[in-house]
Amino acid sequence: NIILLGVGWQSYKRKSFSSIQKLMMKRLLSKQYIHSVRDEFTKKKLNEIGIYNVVNTGCVTTWNLNREHCNKISDKKSKNVVFTLTDYNKDYVKDKEMFEILEKNYEKIYFWPQGSEDLEYINQLLRDKENYEIIAPNFESYIEFLENNDCDYIGTRLHGGIKALQLQKRSFIIGIDNRALEMKEI
């Protein structure tokens, strides 16, 4: 009698459920109640194994990002930007190129290390750069920064971008895995 709420497919590397997984899913998931998934891909995968009481509601973190909320987000570029990178999906060439684009387009650049190894990665990637500041690697510091600074968000961390949107910051989330790519429809 488990009910899913805003779940998504973990990785494109796994294309389908095994026979045992299908059996377990059909036995564990409620047949009576509707399941909430964050994207159409996940809904399709559940439908493929015979689970049809599924609705794409998007990720729970996006539910308040309605038209009224998003209309309050400035469409003008800020002078400052906070950016993120993802330690477990490194692309040294593209990530460095992104930073160089930020250098050309923003007066002040801030980096928020959302993941446990992001700080180590940025230090490797930008060891010859000094023209950015690091926001403390915790959620409270990130929220405080967003609440007290006029800035844009650009980065590969999906929920870092969603939090910026929630706080009415102009945001560009760069999809590097299936989560952001599948949620683009919202």
JOGI-V631158 format. One record per residue. SS is DSSP state (~ for helix, > for strand, _ for the rest). PHI is phi in whole degrees, 0 to 359 (NA if undefined). OMEGA is omega in whole degrees, -180 to 180 (* if undefined). Layout:
{{SS;PHI;OMEGA} {SS;PHI;OMEGA}}
This chain:
{{_;NA;177} {>;286;177} {_;243;180} {_;278;179} {_;226;175} {_;64;-178} {>;276;179} {_;217;177} {_;291;-174} {_;287;-172} {_;203;176} {_;290;179} {_;299;176} {_;262;-175} {_;276;-177} {_;205;177} {_;273;172} {_;286;179} {~;301;180} {~;293;179} {~;297;178} {~;300;180} {~;300;-180} {~;297;-180} {~;300;-178} {~;294;179} {~;280;-174} {~;278;-174} {>;279;-179} {_;301;174} {_;267;-175} {_;273;-174} {_;255;-179} {_;275;178} {>;262;180} {>;255;175} {>;238;-174} {_;271;-176} {_;201;-179} {~;292;180} {~;299;-180} {~;294;177} {~;301;-180} {~;298;-180} {~;297;178} {~;291;177} {~;301;-179} {~;300;179} {_;258;174} {_;94;177} {_;258;-173} {_;251;179} {_;276;-174} {>;229;178} {>;232;175} {>;276;180} {_;257;-171} {_;78;178} {_;288;-180} {~;308;-177} {~;293;-178} {~;256;-172} {_;299;179} {_;271;180} {_;273;-180} {_;275;-177} {~;302;-180} {~;300;179} {~;296;-176} {~;293;177} {~;294;178} {_;276;180} {_;279;-179} {_;299;174} {_;259;178} {_;263;179} {_;293;176} {_;278;175} {_;279;-176} {>;242;177} {>;219;169} {>;251;-179} {>;231;179} {>;226;172} {_;225;-176} {_;241;-175} {_;297;-176} {_;269;177} {_;219;-174} {_;283;170} {_;220;-173} {~;305;-177} {~;290;-178} {~;291;-180} {~;294;178} {~;292;177} {~;297;178} {~;299;180} {~;298;180} {~;296;175} {~;294;178} {~;298;178} {~;302;-177} {~;283;-171} {~;246;-177} {_;227;178} {_;286;180} {>;234;-178} {>;239;178} {>;236;178} {>;243;175} {>;247;178} {_;278;-178} {_;287;-176} {_;266;-173} {_;296;-179} {_;250;-177} {~;297;-179} {~;295;177} {~;298;-180} {~;296;-179} {~;295;177} {~;295;175} {~;292;-174} {~;294;-173} {_;244;-177} {_;300;-180} {_;264;-178} {_;251;178} {_;227;-172} {_;267;173} {_;214;178} {>;246;-180} {>;257;173} {>;276;-179} {_;310;-174} {_;281;173} {_;214;-174} {~;296;-179} {~;298;179} {~;294;179} {~;296;179} {~;299;179} {~;301;178} {~;299;-179} {~;298;-178} {~;291;-173} {~;247;-178} {_;224;172} {_;279;-176} {_;202;169} {>;259;173} {>;242;173} {>;220;178} {>;174;-177} {_;262;178} {_;269;-175} {~;304;-175} {~;282;169} {~;297;177} {~;290;179} {~;295;178} {~;298;177} {~;298;177} {~;298;178} {~;301;-180} {_;264;173} {_;61;175} {_;255;176} {_;298;-170} {>;225;175} {>;233;-179} {>;265;-179} {_;266;-177} {_;284;178} {_;241;176} {_;215;-173} {~;296;-177} {~;298;-180} {~;293;-179} {~;297;-180} {~;285;-178} {~;273;-177} {~;299;-178} {~;294;180} {_;277;*}}
